[in-house]
Amino acid sequence: MIIGVPKESYPGERRVALVPMAIPILAKAGFEVLVETGAGAEAGYPDARYVEKGAKLLPDRGAVFGCADIVVQVLCYGSNDVTGQADLPLLRREQVLVGFLRPLGSVEVIQQIAQTGVISFAEELMPRTTRAQGMDALSSMGTICGYKAVLIAASTLPKIFPMLTTAAGTITPARILVIGAGVAGLQAIATAHRLGAVASAYDLRPATKEQVQSLGGRFVELPIEAKDSEDARGYGTAQDESFYTRQRELLGRVIAESDVVITTAVVPGKKAPVLVTREMVKGMAPGSVIFDLAAERGGNCELTRAGQTVVEHGITIIGRINVASQVPYHASQMYGRNVAAFLLNLIKDGKLRRDSEDEIIRETLLTRGGEIVNRRVREFFLLPELVSQRAA
């Protein structure tokens, strides 16, 4: 089986889907790896490193797609709505595509991918199970985002993070509030704590309290209870507007006392809930910082503008998107390990496993035979059940 690694085409994307250190592992399993010239350069992986590890270089994108049985990308068409559509004519029937596809984004886009006949696997649909942990690219990128958000916020805040006792007096530590204690939020708490800040966190899932405290953070408890706070995969669930209204009222005071607020609350397939209103921003001290990691999904802050940094009422609101791409070396390393582990599970004896009993394969399979075949995605978009699914 031949694996193709094209250069990422999304503007500003610096990651690469496979790094040189993954090549020998895949070669040992019988894979051949073809890499587009310059694919890893911006992530810190020059062409020579790939050649040293046994990969072959191809001069252009079309050649990689044309020769590969399996194409691995970071941002496939679906998650790349700027340049990704140009890849559609390069895909062919029964070719395998692996990467971020944003399966709960646009049904029209997913149908376009399906119509190429490609067998696609969406990293976003990876089950949250122990066996799948080494393949969970979404969690890997969340870790990078949580870490980087704290560093960017620290460099923007006109204060320092740790407590310092100096000849000029004692400087009190910065107060950081993280809203949403998922993978990104937990890494943000850990990073803020390591930098010496006083870190607090709020999550509507009570089960995250112990995790927050284990990282040195203080768990903010509000006298309000969410209904069915998480789904079967461990993600937070959407609540009704009355819940969010009450939540905003109770969070207002905590936010006003914070120097930095990092928001991470997203619900798969839905617009991010607004947790920080304009009035709450007004209540913060001048110079404070909000980093909205949900900016791409509409933002947790009412004043967030996706892809921009704005100053409103003296507060800096950072709405950067594609944050993991700003740490491309290690983001690519982590992503590449996730993808390599997934491929080793997907391909056995040079053949694609079509094992419906394997939860990882079944849950991540998005399109095959010209159809959207993922049951969860079809239900989300209210598509009729396939005949094969009814039979199952």
Residue pairs with C-beta under 8 A, 6 or more apart in sequence:
1 30
1 31
1 32
1 69
1 70
1 347
1 350
2 31
2 32
2 33
2 34
2 67
2 68
2 69
2 70
3 18
3 26
3 31
3 32
3 33
3 34
3 68
3 69
3 70
3 71
3 72
3 343
4 34
4 35
4 36
4 58
4 64
4 65
4 67
4 68
4 70
4 71
4 72
5 16
5 17
5 18
5 33
5 34
5 35
5 36
5 39
5 55
5 64
5 72
6 36
6 39
6 61
6 64
6 65
6 71
6 73
6 87
7 16
7 36
7 37
7 38
7 39
7 61
8 14
8 15
8 16
8 17
8 39
8 73
8 74
8 75
9 61
9 80
9 83
9 84
9 86
9 87
10 75
10 80
10 82
10 83
10 84
10 322
11 82
11 83
12 322
12 325
13 74
13 75
13 80
13 322
13 325
14 42
14 43
14 325
14 326
14 328
15 43
15 74
15 324
15 325
15 328
15 331
15 332
15 335
16 39
16 40
16 42
16 43
16 45
16 74
16 328
16 332
16 336
17 72
17 73
17 74
17 99
17 332
17 335
17 336
17 339
18 26
18 33
18 35
18 72
18 336
18 339
18 340
19 40
19 43
19 45
19 332
19 333
19 336
20 40
20 45
20 49
20 50
20 52
20 53
20 55
21 53
21 333
21 336
22 336
22 337
22 339
22 340
23 33
23 50
23 53
23 54
23 55
24 53
24 54
25 340
25 344
26 33
26 340
26 343
26 344
27 33
27 54
29 344
29 347
30 350
31 343
31 347
32 56
33 50
33 54
33 55
33 56
34 55
34 56
34 57
34 58
34 63
34 64
34 67
34 68
35 47
35 50
35 55
35 56
35 57
35 58
35 64
36 57
36 58
36 59
36 60
36 61
36 63
36 64
37 47
37 57
37 58
37 59
37 60
38 47
40 46
40 47
40 49
40 50
40 332
41 47
42 328
43 328
43 329
43 331
43 332
44 328
44 329
45 329
45 332
47 57
50 57
51 57
58 64
58 67
61 87
61 90
62 90
64 71
65 71
65 87
65 90
65 91
65 92
65 95
66 90
68 95
69 95
69 96
70 95
70 96
70 97
70 98
70 343
70 347
71 91
71 95
71 96
71 97
71 98
72 98
72 99
72 339
72 343
73 97
73 98
73 99
73 100
74 99
74 100
74 332
74 335
75 84
75 99
75 100
76 84
76 87
76 97
76 99
76 100
76 101
76 113
76 120
77 84
77 85
77 87
77 88
77 101
77 109
77 112
77 113
78 84
78 100
78 101
78 102
78 103
78 105
78 106
78 109
78 110
78 113
78 122
79 99
79 100
79 101
79 102
79 105
81 109
85 112
88 112
88 113
88 116
91 97
91 113
91 116
91 117
91 118
92 116
92 117
92 118
93 116
93 117
93 118
94 117
94 118
94 119
95 117
95 118
95 119
96 118
96 119
96 120
96 121
96 346
96 352
97 113
97 118
97 119
97 120
97 121
98 120
98 121
98 123
98 339
98 342
98 343
98 346
99 122
99 123
99 339
100 122
100 123
100 124
100 137
101 110
101 113
101 120
101 122
101 123
101 124
101 366
102 109
102 122
102 124
103 110
103 122
103 124
103 125
103 366
103 374
103 377
104 124
104 268
104 269
104 377
104 380
105 269
107 372
107 381
107 383
110 366
110 367
110 372
110 377
111 372
113 120
113 366
113 367
114 120
114 366
114 367
114 370
114 371
114 372
115 370
117 369
117 370
118 367
119 352
119 365
119 367
119 368
120 365
120 366
120 367
120 368
121 342
121 346
121 361
121 364
121 365
121 366
122 364
122 366
122 374
123 137
123 138
123 338
123 339
123 342
123 364
124 138
124 268
125 363
125 364
125 366
125 374
125 376
125 377
126 132
126 135
126 136
126 137
126 138
126 342
126 360
126 363
126 364
127 233
127 359
127 360
127 363
127 364
128 136
128 233
128 234
129 359
129 360
131 359
131 360
132 359
132 360
133 139
134 337
134 338
134 341
135 338
135 339
135 341
135 342
135 345
135 360
136 338
137 334
137 335
137 338
137 339
138 183
139 183
140 331
140 334
140 335
140 337
140 338
141 324
141 331
141 334
141 335
142 182
142 183
142 184
142 187
143 183
143 184
143 187
143 334
144 187
144 323
144 324
144 327
144 330
144 331
144 334
145 184
145 187
145 264
145 293
145 323
145 324
146 183
146 184
146 185
146 186
146 187
146 188
146 189
146 190
146 191
146 262
146 264
146 293
147 187
147 188
147 191
147 327
148 323
148 324
148 326
148 327
149 184
149 188
149 262
149 291
149 293
149 318
149 323
150 176
150 188
150 191
150 192
150 195
150 260
150 262
150 291
151 191
152 291
152 318
152 320
153 176
153 260
153 262
153 289
153 291
153 318
154 161
154 174
154 195
154 260
156 289
156 316
156 318
157 174
157 259
157 260
157 287
157 288
157 289
158 287
159 174
159 259
159 287
160 171
160 174
161 173
161 174
161 176
161 192
161 195
161 196
161 197
162 173
162 174
162 195
162 196
162 197
163 170
163 171
163 172
163 173
163 196
164 170
164 171
165 171
173 196
173 197
173 198
174 197
174 198
174 259
174 260
175 197
175 198
175 200
175 257
175 258
175 259
175 260
176 188
176 189
176 192
176 197
176 198
176 199
176 200
176 258
176 259
176 260
176 261
176 262
177 200
177 201
177 202
177 220
177 254
177 255
177 258
177 260
177 261
177 262
178 185
178 188
178 189
178 192
178 199
178 200
178 201
178 202
178 217
178 261
178 262
178 263
178 264
179 185
179 201
179 202
179 203
179 251
179 261
179 262
179 263
179 264
179 265
179 275
179 276
179 300
180 202
180 203
180 236
180 263
180 264
180 265
180 266
180 294
180 300
181 189
181 201
181 202
181 203
181 205
181 208
181 211
181 212
182 203
182 235
182 236
182 264
184 264
184 293
185 201
185 203
185 262
185 264
186 208
186 211
186 212
186 215
188 199
188 262
188 264
189 199
189 201
189 212
189 215
189 216
189 217
190 215
190 216
192 199
192 217
192 260
193 199
193 215
193 216
193 217
197 259
197 260
198 218
199 215
199 216
199 217
199 218
200 217
200 218
200 219
200 220
200 254
200 258
201 208
201 212
201 217
201 218
201 219
201 220
202 219
202 220
202 222
202 251
202 254
203 209
203 212
203 219
203 236
204 226
204 229
204 236
204 239
204 247
205 226
205 229
205 230
205 236
206 229
207 230
208 219
209 219
209 221
212 218
212 219
213 219
220 251
220 254
222 247
222 250
222 251
223 250
224 243
224 246
224 247
224 250
226 237
226 239
226 243
227 239
227 243
228 237
229 236
229 237
230 236
230 237
231 237
235 267
235 268
236 265
236 266
236 267
237 267
238 267
238 270
238 273
239 247
239 273
244 273
244 274
244 275
247 275
248 274
248 275
248 276
248 277
248 280
251 275
251 276
251 280
252 279
252 280
252 283
255 261
255 276
255 280
255 283
255 284
256 280
256 283
256 284
256 285
258 284
258 288
259 285
259 287
259 288
259 289
260 288
260 289
260 290
260 291
261 276
261 284
261 288
261 289
261 290
261 291
262 290
262 291
262 293
263 275
263 276
263 290
263 291
263 292
263 293
263 294
263 299
263 300
263 301
264 293
264 294
264 300
265 272
265 273
265 275
265 294
265 300
266 272
266 294
266 297
267 273
269 380
270 297
271 297
271 298
272 294
272 297
272 298
272 299
272 300
273 300
274 299
274 300
274 301
274 302
275 300
275 301
276 290
276 300
276 301
276 302
277 302
278 302
278 303
278 312
278 313
281 290
281 301
281 302
281 303
281 312
281 313
281 315
281 317
282 313
284 290
284 313
284 315
286 314
286 315
287 314
287 315
287 316
288 314
288 315
288 316
289 315
289 316
289 317
289 318
290 301
290 304
290 315
290 316
290 317
290 318
291 318
291 320
292 299
292 300
292 301
292 304
292 317
292 318
292 319
293 323
294 300
294 304
295 304
295 305
295 306
295 307
295 319
295 320
295 321
296 306
296 321
296 322
298 304
298 306
299 305
299 306
299 319
301 317
303 310
303 312
303 317
304 317
304 319
305 317
305 319
306 319
306 321
307 319
307 320
307 321
308 319
309 316
309 317
309 318
309 319
309 320
310 316
310 317
310 319
311 317
320 326
324 331
325 331
342 360
342 364
345 353
345 358
345 360
345 361
346 352
346 353
346 361
347 353
353 361
354 361
355 361
355 362
356 362
356 392
363 374
363 376
365 373
365 374
366 372
366 373
366 374
366 377
367 373
367 374
371 386
372 378
372 381
372 383
373 386
373 388
373 389
375 385
375 389
377 383
378 384
378 385
378 386
378 389
